[in-house]
Amino acid sequence: MQRKNICVFASSSQRLEEKYYTFAHELGAALAKEGLSLVFGGGRLGLMGACATGALENDGYVIGVIPELLNRPGIPHPGCHELIETPTMHERKYTMEDLSEAFITLPGGFGTFEELLEVITLRQLGYHNKPIVICNPFGFFDPLLEQFERMFEQNFANEQSRALYSVATTANDAVQLALEQKQLNLPDKMEDSLKP
């Protein structure tokens, strides 16, 4: 039976509170226990590395995708079953998106936010119809979710866009939501998705 690939976007920072690494490890373990493969940014550090380690310690399958510039000794996670090198960051994102059947976002910085917003936008425009889960431990994403609410209230995004993503506060809930395919009425043409 072919495993489903779940993409996890996450921070590579080593300067976080320990609770974030513990949570990322739990998410990797939860994916592995469901028989799901992890697709991630390939790094050994930060929440990226903790998630991959959690998966590996529970017999999970791990696919790292790393740009050429970062594929240097000490940066990739040594446990990856597959490590795919891409020429650019843009190709890295495309490869991760293409390989995966759902997306989970852990707390992170600018790159993580950009990855999350890109897959939401691509789903809004009808380029894919894969589940997207914002994993919100310890209220990390509360300000972003409040900003989303402001967009809806002020008609910068239409109410239907609420269905583009789900929010979870536990690792197990994030995995279960990633496995649920919401039935969305995606636009037949791009103009429809841009209507407020």
C-alpha positions in Angstrom: 0.0 0.0 0.0 1.4 3.4 -1.0 1.8 5.8 1.8 0.2 9.3 1.7 2.7 12.1 1.8 1.9 15.0 4.2 4.0 18.2 3.9 5.0 20.0 7.1 6.1 23.6 6.9 8.1 24.6 10.0 10.8 26.8 11.6 14.5 26.0 11.4 15.3 28.1 14.4 17.3 26.7 17.3 16.4 29.5 19.7 12.8 28.6 20.6 11.2 27.5 23.8 11.6 23.8 24.3 7.8 23.3 24.2 7.8 24.0 20.5 10.4 21.3 19.7 8.4 18.8 21.8 5.3 19.6 19.9 7.0 19.3 16.5 8.4 15.9 17.6 4.8 14.8 18.6 3.5 15.8 15.2 6.2 13.7 13.4 5.4 10.8 15.7 1.6 11.2 15.0 2.2 11.2 11.2 4.3 8.0 11.4 1.8 6.2 13.6 -0.9 6.9 11.0 1.4 5.4 8.3 1.9 8.7 6.6 5.2 9.9 5.0 6.6 13.3 6.0 7.6 15.7 3.3 9.6 18.6 4.8 12.3 21.2 4.1 15.1 18.7 4.7 16.9 20.4 7.6 18.1 18.8 10.8 17.6 21.9 13.0 14.6 23.6 14.5 11.1 22.4 14.4 11.9 20.9 11.0 14.4 18.6 12.5 12.3 17.8 15.6 9.4 16.8 13.4 11.5 14.5 11.2 13.2 12.9 14.2 9.7 12.2 15.7 8.7 10.5 12.5 11.9 8.5 12.3 11.8 7.3 15.9 8.3 5.9 15.1 9.4 4.1 11.9 8.0 6.8 9.7 9.2 7.5 6.2 10.8 10.9 5.7 11.4 12.9 2.4 13.5 16.0 2.6 13.5 18.7 -0.1 16.4 21.1 0.1 17.7 23.8 -2.2 21.2 23.4 -3.6 22.5 26.4 -1.7 21.6 24.8 1.6 22.6 21.2 0.8 25.9 21.5 2.7 27.4 19.3 5.5 25.5 19.7 8.8 22.4 21.2 7.3 20.3 18.2 6.0 18.7 15.8 8.4 20.9 12.7 8.3 17.9 10.3 8.7 16.0 11.2 5.5 15.1 8.2 3.4 15.0 10.5 0.4 16.8 13.8 0.1 15.7 15.8 -3.0 17.9 18.7 -4.1 16.4 21.5 -6.0 18.1 24.4 -7.9 16.1 27.1 -6.1 13.8 27.8 -3.2 11.0 28.3 -5.7 11.6 24.8 -7.0 11.8 23.4 -3.5 8.3 24.7 -2.7 6.9 23.4 -6.0 8.4 20.0 -5.3 7.1 19.8 -1.8 3.6 20.9 -3.0 3.7 18.4 -5.8 4.7 15.5 -3.7 2.1 16.0 -1.0 -1.5 15.3 -0.5 -2.0 17.7 2.4 -0.2 20.5 4.3 0.4 21.1 7.9 2.0 24.3 9.1 3.9 24.5 12.4 5.0 27.8 14.0 7.8 29.5 12.0 9.2 32.7 10.6 9.0 34.5 7.3 9.6 31.4 5.1 7.0 29.3 7.0 4.4 32.1 6.7 5.1 32.5 3.0 4.7 28.7 2.4 1.4 28.7 4.2 0.0 31.7 2.4 1.1 30.3 -0.9 -0.7 27.0 -0.6 -3.8 28.8 0.7 -3.7 31.1 -2.3 -3.2 28.3 -4.7 -6.1 26.4 -3.3 -8.3 29.5 -3.5 -7.4 29.9 -7.1 -8.2 26.2 -7.9 -4.6 25.1 -8.6 -5.0 22.3 -6.0 -7.7 21.0 -3.6 -5.5 19.6 -0.8 -6.3 20.0 2.9 -4.4 22.7 4.7 -4.0 22.7 8.5 -2.7 25.6 10.5 -1.2 23.9 13.7 -1.6 26.5 16.4 0.0 25.3 19.6 0.3 27.7 22.5 -1.7 30.3 20.4 1.3 31.1 18.2 -0.9 31.8 15.1 -3.6 33.7 17.0 -2.5 37.1 15.6 -2.5 35.8 12.0 -5.9 34.2 12.4 -7.2 37.5 13.8 -5.8 39.2 10.7 -7.7 36.7 8.5 -10.9 37.6 10.4 -10.2 41.3 9.7 -9.9 40.4 6.0 -13.2 38.7 6.0 -14.9 41.4 8.0 -13.7 44.2 5.7 -14.3 42.2 2.5 -10.7 41.7 1.4 -11.5 38.0 1.3 -14.9 36.3 0.8 -16.5 34.2 3.5 -16.1 31.0 1.4 -12.4 31.3 1.9 -12.7 30.2 5.5 -13.1 26.7 4.2 -9.7 26.8 2.6 -7.9 25.9 5.8 -8.5 24.2 9.2 -7.0 25.0 12.6 -5.7 22.5 15.1 -4.2 22.9 18.6 -2.9 19.3 19.0 -0.6 17.1 16.9 -3.2 14.3 16.6 -6.0 16.7 15.6 -3.7 18.3 12.9 -3.0 14.8 11.4 -6.7 13.9 11.4 -7.7 17.2 9.8 -5.0 16.7 7.1 -6.7 13.4 6.2 -10.1 15.0 5.8 -10.9 16.3 2.4 -13.3 19.2 2.6 -15.7 19.4 -0.3 -15.0 22.8 -1.7 -16.6 24.6 -4.6 -13.5 25.7 -6.3 -13.7 28.3 -9.0 -14.2 27.3 -12.6 -12.1 30.3 -13.6 -9.7 32.5 -11.8 -12.0 35.6 -11.9 -14.6 33.8 -9.7 -12.1 33.2 -7.0 -11.2 36.9 -6.8 -14.8 38.1 -6.2 -15.2 39.4 -2.6 
